[in-house]
């Protein structure tokens, strides 16, 4: 009896409790956002809140299964899981269902399944397996390229399905590899690309190049590393090519709706009439979301009392824009609690990851935290207009069975690995 009790207490209950707090509060907001004003039947699966409750109940079964499997199974069969996941992504091009312009779902009767959500967990396992291999040295260029290939294959397949949001999430693995010793040059180059891209679009390529030159001069003055004149000239040429290339990519490659979203985000459009037209068309969701959040003030309007939520001003509010429901009905206080819960969950995962005895478990733990962080940062930033609009759910919070189950698998595999760390010596 004592051994059985100790086995259950090996699981990190802090992480489990944080998970269920987010899932539970998410369902409360889904209920409010999808309520039609009729008498509420919690088990009415014709309504989003009824379906989500069914998904949550099935999640309990999934958790039991995940925790019942031997921890070594996830490491031993990580390559098989990854290959099967990639095949499920490839199968979408033959059997996939197109929803809102993205071919990302399998339709099984009245039920849809999105394999791209599960592919993140499969990729996390594959990356953890490869990086933790005794023959892998992350400072070696060949091993770096192989790791990048493992990450880029699902990212490319998802991009071909026209799911840009899920593709961007694969950038989360950069944080994982950096923790494991990826050279700092990758971090410097990534920041430089982002800064130059923004400056190039906002102020023009010439200004962006000037910023690059000034940054290079500052780097040479304060850095101990020696840099030849030839290297400096090469760096300036690469920066110039990047700046003009970004402008060409924006003007000639991106689709109109993508350009419009970036234009709105960077405030590139100055014509008041066009700005107003944007808010009535492709930016309608964002505009109404910002109004809903701001109307909640500090304490919010109360559960099911949000006029913009009950009035269905924000289309599909129970999915990607669920945080606007929190802002309107629970106010700044409720929104802060949600953010704090996510931050606590992320910090707890990172803390546990550092306690792992095996590199595989540590790398996987960092992958879990990074993927959740990317979803959290992008979704809330999108809903508040801080970043361009990207269709991506809020983990454990937004409506959807695929998303909920995928994040459950992602997190509870790590909880199982963590419970086994005593046996990893």
C-alpha positions as CSV (number, residue, x, y, z in Angstrom):
1,X,0.0,0.0,0.0
2,X,2.8,2.3,0.9
3,X,4.7,1.7,-2.3
4,X,1.5,2.5,-4.4
5,X,1.0,5.8,-2.5
6,X,4.6,6.8,-3.1
7,X,4.3,6.0,-6.8
8,X,1.5,8.5,-7.2
9,X,3.3,11.1,-5.1
10,X,6.3,10.9,-7.4
11,X,4.3,12.9,-10.0
12,X,4.8,16.7,-9.8
13,X,1.4,17.8,-8.5
14,X,2.3,21.5,-8.7
15,X,2.5,21.2,-12.5
16,X,-0.6,19.0,-12.6
17,X,-2.6,21.5,-10.5
18,X,-1.5,24.4,-12.7
19,X,-2.5,22.5,-15.8
20,X,-6.0,21.8,-14.5
21,X,-6.5,25.4,-13.3
22,X,-5.8,26.6,-16.8
23,X,-8.0,24.0,-18.4
24,X,-10.8,24.7,-16.0
25,X,-10.7,28.4,-16.3
26,X,-10.4,28.1,-20.0
27,X,-13.6,26.0,-20.1
28,X,-15.4,28.7,-18.0
29,X,-14.5,31.3,-20.6
30,X,-15.4,29.0,-23.5
31,X,-18.8,28.5,-21.9
32,X,-19.3,32.3,-21.7
33,X,-18.0,33.0,-25.3
34,X,-20.1,30.2,-26.9
35,X,-23.3,30.6,-24.8
36,X,-26.3,31.4,-27.0
37,X,-28.4,32.7,-24.2
38,X,-30.6,29.6,-24.0
39,X,-30.8,27.3,-21.0
40,X,-27.3,25.8,-20.6
41,X,-26.9,22.0,-20.9
42,X,-23.3,21.4,-20.1
43,X,-23.3,18.1,-21.9
44,X,-24.8,19.5,-25.1
45,X,-22.1,18.5,-27.7
46,X,-23.8,20.6,-30.3
47,X,-22.3,23.6,-28.5
48,X,-18.6,24.3,-28.2
49,X,-18.7,24.3,-24.4
50,X,-20.3,20.9,-24.4
51,X,-17.8,19.5,-26.8
52,X,-14.9,21.0,-24.8
53,X,-16.2,19.4,-21.6
54,X,-16.3,16.0,-23.4
55,X,-12.7,16.7,-24.6
56,X,-11.7,17.4,-21.0
57,X,-13.2,14.2,-19.7
58,X,-11.4,12.2,-22.4
59,X,-8.3,14.1,-21.4
60,X,-8.5,12.5,-18.0
61,X,-8.4,9.0,-19.7
62,X,-5.4,10.2,-21.8
63,X,-3.5,11.3,-18.8
64,X,-4.0,8.0,-17.1
65,X,-2.6,6.2,-20.2
66,X,0.3,8.5,-20.5
67,X,1.4,8.1,-16.9
68,X,0.8,4.3,-17.0
69,X,3.4,3.9,-19.8
70,X,6.9,3.1,-18.8
71,X,9.1,6.3,-19.0
72,X,11.7,4.6,-21.1
73,X,9.2,3.9,-23.8
74,X,9.1,7.6,-24.8
75,X,12.9,7.7,-25.3
76,X,13.2,4.3,-26.9
77,X,10.4,4.8,-29.5
78,X,10.9,8.6,-30.0
79,X,12.2,8.0,-33.6
80,X,9.2,5.8,-34.5
81,X,6.8,8.3,-33.0
82,X,8.4,11.1,-35.0
83,X,8.2,9.2,-38.3
84,X,4.6,8.3,-37.8
85,X,3.8,11.9,-37.0
86,X,5.5,13.0,-40.2
87,X,3.5,10.5,-42.2
88,X,0.3,11.9,-40.7
89,X,1.3,15.3,-41.9
90,X,2.1,14.0,-45.4
91,X,-1.2,12.2,-45.5
92,X,-3.0,15.5,-45.2
93,X,-2.1,16.4,-48.8
94,X,-4.1,13.3,-49.9
95,X,-6.9,12.9,-47.3
96,X,-6.9,16.3,-45.5
97,X,-9.9,18.6,-45.1
98,X,-9.5,22.3,-46.0
99,X,-10.8,24.6,-43.2
100,X,-10.4,28.4,-43.5
101,X,-7.8,28.0,-46.2
102,X,-5.6,25.5,-44.3
103,X,-5.5,21.8,-45.1
104,X,-4.6,20.8,-41.6
105,X,-7.4,18.4,-40.5
106,X,-8.5,14.9,-40.9
107,X,-12.3,14.6,-41.0
108,X,-13.7,11.5,-39.3
109,X,-17.5,11.7,-39.4
110,X,-18.4,14.9,-37.5
111,X,-15.0,14.9,-35.7
112,X,-11.8,16.6,-37.0
113,X,-8.3,15.9,-35.9
114,X,-5.3,18.3,-36.5
115,X,-2.0,16.3,-36.7
116,X,0.1,19.4,-36.7
117,X,-0.7,19.9,-33.0
118,X,0.6,16.4,-32.1
119,X,3.7,16.8,-34.4
120,X,5.2,19.4,-31.9
121,X,5.4,16.8,-29.2
122,X,6.8,14.2,-31.6
123,X,9.4,16.7,-32.8
124,X,10.3,17.5,-29.1
125,X,10.9,13.8,-28.5
126,X,13.0,13.4,-31.7
127,X,15.1,16.5,-30.9
128,X,15.7,15.3,-27.3
129,X,16.7,11.8,-28.6
130,X,19.2,13.1,-31.1
131,X,20.7,15.9,-29.0
132,X,21.2,13.5,-26.0
133,X,22.8,10.8,-28.2
134,X,26.4,10.1,-27.0
135,X,27.7,10.8,-30.6
136,X,26.0,14.2,-30.9
137,X,28.0,17.3,-30.2
138,X,25.8,20.4,-30.6
139,X,28.9,22.6,-31.3
140,X,29.6,20.5,-34.3
141,X,28.2,22.0,-37.5
142,X,27.2,18.6,-38.9
143,X,25.2,17.8,-35.8
144,X,23.7,21.2,-35.8
145,X,22.5,20.8,-39.4
146,X,21.0,17.3,-38.6
147,X,19.1,18.8,-35.7
148,X,17.8,21.6,-37.8
149,X,16.6,19.1,-40.4
150,X,14.6,17.2,-37.7
151,X,12.9,20.6,-36.8
152,X,12.5,21.9,-40.3
153,X,10.8,18.8,-41.8
154,X,7.6,19.2,-39.8
155,X,7.8,23.0,-40.0
156,X,8.0,22.8,-43.8
157,X,5.1,20.3,-44.1
158,X,2.9,22.5,-41.9
159,X,3.8,25.6,-43.9
160,X,2.7,23.8,-47.1
161,X,-0.7,23.3,-45.4
162,X,-1.0,27.1,-45.2
163,X,-0.7,27.0,-41.4
164,X,1.8,29.8,-40.7
165,X,1.1,30.0,-37.0
166,X,2.0,26.5,-36.3
167,X,5.1,26.8,-38.5
168,X,6.4,29.7,-36.4
169,X,6.1,27.7,-33.2
170,X,9.0,25.5,-34.4
171,X,11.2,28.5,-33.7
172,X,10.8,27.5,-30.0
173,X,13.4,24.8,-30.4
174,X,16.0,27.6,-30.8
175,X,15.8,28.2,-27.0
176,X,16.2,24.5,-26.4
177,X,19.4,24.2,-28.5
178,X,20.8,27.4,-27.1
179,X,20.5,25.9,-23.6
180,X,22.3,22.8,-24.8
181,X,25.3,24.8,-26.0
182,X,24.4,26.2,-29.5
183,X,27.0,28.9,-30.3
184,X,26.0,32.5,-29.4
185,X,26.4,33.6,-33.0
186,X,23.0,32.0,-33.8
187,X,21.4,34.2,-31.2
188,X,23.2,37.3,-32.4
189,X,22.2,36.6,-36.0
190,X,18.6,35.9,-35.1
191,X,18.2,39.2,-33.2
192,X,19.9,41.0,-36.0
193,X,17.6,39.6,-38.7
194,X,14.5,40.6,-36.7
195,X,15.7,44.1,-36.0
196,X,16.9,44.7,-39.5
197,X,13.6,43.3,-40.9
198,X,11.5,45.6,-38.8
199,X,13.7,48.7,-39.5
200,X,13.7,47.9,-43.2
201,X,9.9,47.8,-43.4
202,X,9.3,50.6,-41.0
203,X,11.9,53.2,-42.1
204,X,13.4,51.9,-45.3
205,X,16.4,49.7,-46.3
206,X,18.9,52.6,-46.2
207,X,18.1,53.4,-42.5
208,X,18.2,49.7,-41.6
209,X,21.7,49.5,-43.2
210,X,22.9,52.5,-41.2
211,X,21.6,50.8,-38.1
212,X,23.6,47.7,-39.1
213,X,26.8,49.7,-39.6
214,X,26.4,51.6,-36.3
215,X,25.8,48.3,-34.5
216,X,28.9,46.8,-36.1
217,X,31.0,49.8,-35.0
218,X,29.7,49.5,-31.4
219,X,30.4,45.7,-31.5
220,X,34.0,46.3,-32.7
221,X,34.6,48.9,-30.0
222,X,33.3,47.0,-27.0
223,X,33.9,43.4,-28.1
224,X,37.2,41.7,-27.3
225,X,36.9,39.6,-30.5
226,X,39.2,40.8,-33.3
227,X,37.5,41.5,-36.6
228,X,39.3,42.2,-39.8
229,X,38.2,44.9,-42.3
230,X,37.3,42.2,-44.8
231,X,34.9,40.6,-42.2
232,X,33.4,44.0,-41.5
233,X,32.8,44.7,-45.2
234,X,31.3,41.2,-45.6
235,X,28.9,41.8,-42.6
236,X,27.7,45.1,-44.1
237,X,27.1,43.5,-47.5
238,X,25.1,40.7,-45.9
239,X,23.1,43.3,-44.0
240,X,22.4,45.3,-47.1
241,X,21.3,42.1,-49.0
242,X,19.0,41.2,-46.1
243,X,17.4,44.7,-45.8
244,X,16.6,44.9,-49.6
245,X,15.6,41.2,-49.6
246,X,13.1,41.8,-46.8
247,X,11.5,44.6,-48.8
248,X,11.4,42.4,-51.9
249,X,9.9,39.5,-49.9
250,X,7.3,41.8,-48.4
251,X,6.2,43.5,-51.6
252,X,6.5,40.6,-54.1
253,X,6.2,37.3,-52.2
254,X,3.8,37.7,-49.4
255,X,0.0,37.5,-50.1
256,X,-2.1,40.6,-49.7
257,X,-3.7,39.6,-46.4
258,X,-0.2,38.9,-44.9
259,X,1.0,42.3,-46.1
260,X,-2.0,44.0,-44.6
261,X,-1.5,42.4,-41.2
262,X,2.2,43.4,-41.1
263,X,1.2,46.9,-42.3
264,X,-1.3,47.3,-39.6
265,X,1.1,46.0,-36.9
266,X,4.0,48.3,-37.9
267,X,1.6,51.2,-38.6
268,X,2.9,51.5,-42.2
269,X,-0.5,52.8,-43.5
270,X,-1.0,56.5,-42.8
271,X,-4.2,57.1,-44.7
272,X,-7.0,57.4,-42.1
273,X,-9.6,56.1,-44.6
274,X,-7.6,53.0,-45.4
275,X,-7.0,52.4,-41.7
276,X,-10.7,52.6,-41.0
277,X,-11.4,50.2,-43.9
278,X,-8.8,47.8,-42.5
279,X,-10.6,47.8,-39.1
280,X,-13.9,46.9,-40.8
281,X,-12.4,44.1,-42.9
282,X,-9.4,41.8,-42.2
283,X,-8.6,43.6,-38.8
284,X,-12.2,43.3,-37.6
285,X,-11.5,40.5,-35.1
286,X,-8.5,42.3,-33.7
287,X,-10.3,45.6,-33.4
288,X,-13.2,44.1,-31.6
289,X,-10.9,42.0,-29.4
290,X,-9.0,45.2,-28.3
291,X,-12.3,46.9,-27.5
292,X,-13.5,43.9,-25.5
293,X,-10.3,43.8,-23.4
294,X,-10.2,47.5,-22.8
295,X,-13.9,47.6,-21.8
296,X,-13.2,45.2,-18.9
297,X,-11.1,47.7,-17.0
298,X,-9.7,46.5,-13.7
299,X,-12.3,44.0,-12.3
300,X,-14.2,43.1,-15.5
301,X,-17.9,43.1,-16.2
302,X,-18.5,39.7,-14.5
303,X,-19.0,36.2,-15.7
304,X,-21.4,36.1,-18.8
305,X,-21.9,39.9,-18.4
306,X,-19.5,41.0,-21.1
307,X,-21.6,42.8,-23.7
308,X,-19.2,42.3,-26.5
309,X,-18.8,38.6,-25.6
310,X,-22.5,37.9,-25.3
311,X,-23.2,40.0,-28.4
312,X,-20.8,37.9,-30.4
313,X,-18.8,40.9,-31.6
314,X,-15.6,38.9,-31.8
315,X,-16.1,36.1,-34.3
316,X,-15.0,32.6,-33.1
317,X,-14.1,34.2,-29.8
318,X,-13.9,30.8,-28.0
319,X,-10.9,29.7,-30.2
320,X,-7.9,31.9,-30.9
321,X,-9.4,35.1,-29.3
322,X,-10.5,33.5,-26.0
323,X,-8.2,35.8,-24.0
324,X,-10.5,38.7,-25.1
325,X,-13.3,37.1,-23.1
326,X,-11.0,37.0,-20.0
327,X,-10.2,40.7,-20.5
328,X,-13.8,41.8,-20.8
329,X,-15.4,39.7,-18.1
330,X,-12.6,39.3,-15.6
331,X,-10.7,42.5,-16.3
332,X,-7.1,43.3,-15.7
333,X,-7.1,41.4,-12.5
334,X,-8.4,38.2,-14.1
335,X,-6.1,38.6,-17.1
336,X,-3.1,39.0,-14.8
337,X,-4.1,35.8,-13.0
338,X,-4.1,33.9,-16.3
339,X,-0.7,35.3,-17.2
340,X,0.7,34.5,-13.7
341,X,-0.6,30.9,-14.0
342,X,1.2,30.5,-17.4
343,X,4.4,32.0,-16.0
344,X,4.3,29.7,-13.0
345,X,3.7,26.7,-15.2
346,X,6.6,27.7,-17.4
347,X,9.0,28.3,-14.5
348,X,8.0,25.0,-12.9
349,X,8.7,23.1,-16.0
350,X,12.1,24.8,-16.4
351,X,12.9,24.1,-12.7
352,X,12.0,20.4,-13.1
353,X,14.0,20.3,-16.4
354,X,17.2,21.4,-14.6
355,X,16.7,18.7,-12.0
356,X,16.7,15.9,-14.6
357,X,19.5,13.3,-14.4
358,X,19.4,12.5,-18.1
359,X,20.0,14.9,-21.0
360,X,17.0,13.4,-22.9
361,X,14.6,14.4,-20.1
362,X,16.2,17.8,-19.7
363,X,16.1,18.6,-23.5
364,X,12.5,17.4,-23.7
365,X,11.5,19.5,-20.6
366,X,13.0,22.6,-22.2
367,X,11.1,21.8,-25.4
368,X,7.8,21.6,-23.6
369,X,8.4,25.0,-21.9
370,X,9.5,26.6,-25.1
371,X,6.6,25.4,-27.2
372,X,4.0,26.5,-24.5
373,X,5.8,29.8,-24.2
374,X,5.7,30.5,-28.0
375,X,1.9,29.7,-28.1
376,X,1.3,31.8,-25.0
377,X,3.4,34.8,-26.2
378,X,2.0,34.8,-29.7
379,X,-1.6,34.3,-28.8
380,X,-1.8,37.0,-26.1
381,X,0.3,39.3,-28.2
382,X,-1.9,38.8,-31.2
383,X,-5.2,39.3,-29.3
384,X,-3.8,42.6,-27.8
385,X,-2.4,43.8,-31.2
386,X,1.2,43.6,-30.0
387,X,2.2,41.3,-32.8
388,X,0.7,40.6,-36.3
389,X,-2.4,38.4,-36.3
390,X,-1.5,34.8,-36.4
391,X,-4.0,32.0,-36.0
392,X,-2.7,30.1,-33.0
393,X,-4.5,28.8,-29.9
394,X,-3.8,29.6,-26.2
395,X,-2.5,26.4,-24.7
396,X,-5.0,24.5,-22.5
397,X,-7.4,27.4,-22.8
398,X,-8.7,27.7,-26.3
399,X,-11.5,25.5,-27.6
400,X,-10.4,22.4,-29.5
401,X,-9.8,18.7,-28.8
402,X,-6.7,18.4,-30.9
403,X,-5.0,21.3,-29.2
404,X,-6.0,20.2,-25.7
405,X,-4.9,16.6,-26.2
406,X,-1.6,17.6,-27.9
407,X,-0.6,19.9,-25.0
408,X,-1.7,17.1,-22.6
409,X,0.6,14.7,-24.3
410,X,3.4,17.2,-24.5
411,X,3.2,18.1,-20.8
412,X,2.3,14.7,-19.2
413,X,5.1,12.8,-21.1
414,X,7.5,15.2,-19.3
415,X,5.7,14.7,-16.0
416,X,6.2,10.9,-16.5
417,X,9.9,11.4,-17.3
418,X,10.3,13.6,-14.3
419,X,8.7,11.0,-12.0
420,X,11.3,8.5,-13.3
421,X,14.4,10.7,-12.7
422,X,15.4,8.7,-9.6
423,X,15.9,5.7,-11.8
424,X,17.9,7.6,-14.4
425,X,21.3,7.3,-12.6
